[in-house]
Amino acid sequence: MAYGSNLCAERMLAYLRGADQDALWGFHRGAADPAPPSADQMVTVPHPVRFGGHSQRWGGGVAWCPHQSLEPQEFAPLGRAWRITRGQLADVVAQENQQETNMVHLPDTFPSVGQAVTTLEGWIDLLISLEDLDGVPAVTLGSTNPPDPGSPGPTYRAVLATGMSEMGCTPAEINQHLNALDRTPR
């Protein structure tokens, strides 16, 4: 289950097909299996998504997901569940951390819902198990040590908005979602 810039199809496909350095999200080597996801659907992420750090490429903070549950009053962020293979998942984890795929350690079976395992040493080092979607195991990527809060830049916000639009959100819903993320407690 993706969040942040990976709501956008073209952005997510960069992890699978690869992208040149001049792409908005920079160079990505692509996956060993470049096939597109076999399905996708809009979902909500049952964990708080925070903006933090500062990416020079994005001009501000980027989305991070800590391994904690949403508080009852917290806004449930939008996500996009991409159906990809285990091998593609390993390639995505590696590229998110700018490492080689052989550095990623996916467990033979995913942990129980709500549990997480460390996949490698990096910024996005957790694989968090979620409720199955249509009988298929679902996971999201998270961080054991999210960066300090940092507001996203306009380019990053635009990529999130593109992904939400692709999933059928209206401009009003997109604005409501982005405004809620800006107000999300850190």
N, C-alpha and C positions, 0 to 999 in steps of 0.2 A: 504494500500500500504506500503510495507516494504522497508527498505533500510539498509545499514550496514550489520551486521552479519546475519540479518533475510532474506537476499537474499538466504542463504543456506537452503535447504529443511530440513536437519537433525536438524539444529539449530531451525528453525521455529516449527518443530514438537515437540521439547522439551517443548514448551509452551502448547501443546495440550495433548501429551501422558505422559509427565513428563520425568525427567532425574535424574540419580543418581549423587551424589556429585563428583564422579570421571569423569564425562563427561567433555569434553573440556570447556563447558559453565557453569558447576556446576549444583547444584541441582535445579530442577524445579518441583513443585508439580503436574503440569499438569492442564488441564481444566476439569470442570465438564463433558463436552462433549468432549471425546478424539478423535472424528472422524477426519480424515485428511481433509484438505481443499478440497472442491469439484472442484476447478480449480485454476490455477495460470497462469500468463502471465508476460512477461517482459514489463516494462513501463519506462518512465522517470518521475522523481520527479520534480514537478514545484516549488520547494522550495530549497534553498541552503542547502546542507548537509555539516556539518562541523565536523571535528574531534576535540574533546576536552576532558578535564579532564584526569584522569589517573586511569585506572582499573588495579588492581593488577592481577586479573585473566587473562586479556588480555595483560598485559605488556605494556600498553600505552593508548593513547586516543581511544575513541569510537565515533561512528557516532551520531550526534545530528541534529535535524531539527528545526530551529527557525521558527516562524510564520511570514515570510516575503517572498515576491516574489523574484524570480531570477531576477537579473539585465540582460539586453539584452546581455551583453558580457559574462555572467557567464556560466560555463559548467553545463549542465543539468545532474544530477546524475542518474544512473540506479536505478530502483526500481523493486520490484516484487509484483504484486498484487495477494494476496492470498484470495480466496473466502472462508470466514469463517462466522459463525453465530454471531449474536449480543452477545450472551452469551459467545462465545469463545473470541470475541473481549474484553469483560470486563475482562475475565481471563488473556488475554495477557497484557492488561494495568496494571492490578494488579501485575502480576509477573515481569513486567519490572521495577516496583517501589518497589518490595519486600514487597507488602502489600496484605491484604486479598481482595477478589473480592467484598465483600459487602461494601468496601470503595470507589468503583468506581461508578461514577454518569454519566451514559450515557444518553443523552437527548432522549426524546420520538421520535423526528425526528432530523436528522442531520442538522446542520446549512447550510446556503447557501454556494455555492462554494466560496472558499477563506476565509471563516469565520472559527473561531475556538471557542471551548468551553473548559473550564477547567473541567477535569474529576475527579481529586483528588489532594491532596497536595503531590507532589513528584517530582522527577527529570524529568520524562517524563509525564507532566501534561496536555497536550493539545490534543484534537482531532480536526484535521484540515480537513475540507471538501474539496474534490477534484471533478473534473468532473466525472460524472458517467462513468462506463466502461460497455459497452454492456447493458445499461439500469439498471445497479446495482449501488447503491450508493457506492462511494469510499471515504475512509478517510486515513489519515496517522497520526502517533503520533508525537508530537512535544514538545518543551520545551519553557516556558516563560522566563527561565533564564538559557540558555546554559552555560556550564563551559568555563573556559579559554581554548584557543587552546592547543592542545596536539597531537603530532603525534602518529598514531597507531603503535603497535608493529607488528612484523612479523607474529605472529599467527593470529592476527585479520585480517591482510591483506590477509592471506592465506584463511581464511574462506570466506571473500568477493570474492576472486578469485574463490573459489569452487562454490559459488552461481552463479556467472556470467557464469562460464563454464556450469553449469546445464541448464542455460537459452539459451545456444547455442553460447555464445561469443567465439571467437577465442583467442588464447594466445596473439596475437598482440592487439586485442580490449581490453582484460583484462588489459594489461600493460598500454595501452593508457588511459583507464578509471582511473586506480589507480594513474597513474602519474598526471592526471588532478586533481584528488581529493587532492593530495598532494600540488598542486599549487593553490587550491581554496582559494580566499581571505577570511580572517577571520575578 
